[in-house]
Amino acid sequence: MTDLSEKNGCLYFPVKVKASARKSGAEVKNNILVLKVNAPPSAGKANKAALYLLSEIFHSPVSDFSLDRGAAARHKLICWQRGNRQKFIDTVKNL
């Protein structure tokens, strides 16, 4: 993952969210973290489900994750408060 950046105690990374998936999960495609959520893309439900999925993947409270950009788009920029670059890389490698 080459698009990691850190600023003000936050680790920023891009994700692509696929809403209304049959099964929730995560994978890496073309160096981008792809989140599949079974929530519909309406009223922010898919965004919320994506943040909960990130919480499960990285074993961190959901309150540590926020959407920085891309609320209405598939490609989003996530802010992980107190996120650790090495923990991110190690976790994503094991997906």
C-alpha positions as CSV (number, residue, x, y, z in Angstrom):
1,M,0.0,0.0,0.0
2,T,1.8,3.1,-1.2
3,D,-0.9,5.7,-0.5
4,L,-0.5,5.8,3.2
5,S,0.0,9.2,4.8
6,E,0.2,10.5,8.4
7,K,-0.9,13.9,9.6
8,N,-2.1,15.2,13.0
9,G,-2.0,11.7,14.7
10,C,-4.1,10.2,11.9
11,L,-3.1,7.5,9.4
12,Y,-4.9,8.2,6.0
13,F,-5.4,5.4,3.5
14,P,-7.7,4.9,0.5
15,V,-10.4,2.3,0.2
16,K,-12.9,1.2,-2.3
17,V,-16.3,0.2,-0.9
18,K,-18.6,-2.2,-2.7
19,A,-22.0,-1.9,-1.3
20,S,-24.8,-4.5,-1.4
21,A,-22.4,-7.3,-1.5
22,R,-23.6,-10.8,-0.8
23,K,-21.0,-11.3,1.9
24,S,-18.9,-8.7,3.9
25,G,-15.2,-8.9,3.7
26,A,-12.0,-7.3,2.6
27,E,-9.3,-7.9,0.0
28,V,-6.5,-6.0,-1.7
29,K,-6.8,-5.4,-5.5
30,N,-4.4,-3.2,-7.5
31,N,-2.8,-1.9,-4.2
32,I,-6.1,-0.7,-2.9
33,L,-8.0,-2.0,0.1
34,V,-11.4,-3.1,-1.2
35,L,-14.2,-3.5,1.4
36,K,-17.3,-5.5,0.5
37,V,-20.3,-4.6,2.7
38,N,-23.8,-6.0,2.5
39,A,-25.4,-2.7,3.5
40,P,-27.1,-0.7,0.8
41,P,-25.5,2.5,-0.5
42,S,-28.3,4.8,0.9
43,A,-28.4,7.1,3.8
44,G,-24.8,6.4,4.7
45,K,-25.4,2.8,5.6
46,A,-22.6,1.4,3.4
47,N,-20.2,4.0,4.9
48,K,-21.1,3.0,8.4
49,A,-20.8,-0.7,7.6
50,A,-17.4,0.0,6.1
51,L,-16.1,1.7,9.2
52,Y,-17.4,-1.2,11.3
53,L,-15.6,-3.7,9.0
54,L,-12.4,-1.7,9.4
55,S,-12.8,-1.8,13.1
56,E,-13.0,-5.6,13.0
57,I,-10.1,-6.0,10.6
58,F,-7.7,-3.8,12.6
59,H,-9.0,-4.7,16.1
60,S,-9.5,-1.1,16.9
61,P,-12.6,0.8,18.2
62,V,-14.9,2.0,15.4
63,S,-14.6,5.5,16.9
64,D,-11.0,5.5,15.7
65,F,-12.1,5.5,12.1
66,S,-13.7,8.3,10.2
67,L,-14.5,9.1,6.6
68,D,-12.3,12.0,5.4
69,R,-13.4,12.1,1.8
70,G,-15.7,10.3,-0.6
71,A,-19.0,10.0,1.3
72,A,-21.0,9.7,-1.9
73,A,-18.3,7.9,-3.9
74,R,-17.0,4.3,-4.1
75,H,-13.4,5.5,-3.5
76,K,-12.9,6.9,-0.1
77,L,-10.2,8.3,2.1
78,I,-10.2,6.9,5.7
79,C,-8.7,8.5,8.7
80,W,-7.5,6.1,11.4
81,Q,-6.9,7.9,14.7
82,R,-4.0,6.5,16.6
83,G,-3.4,4.2,13.5
84,N,0.0,2.6,13.1
85,R,1.6,2.3,9.7
86,Q,3.3,-1.0,10.4
87,K,0.1,-2.5,11.9
88,F,-1.8,-1.5,8.8
89,I,0.8,-3.0,6.5
90,D,1.0,-6.3,8.5
91,T,-2.8,-6.6,8.7
92,V,-3.4,-5.9,5.0
93,K,-0.7,-8.5,4.0
94,N,-2.7,-11.2,5.9
95,L,-6.0,-10.5,4.1
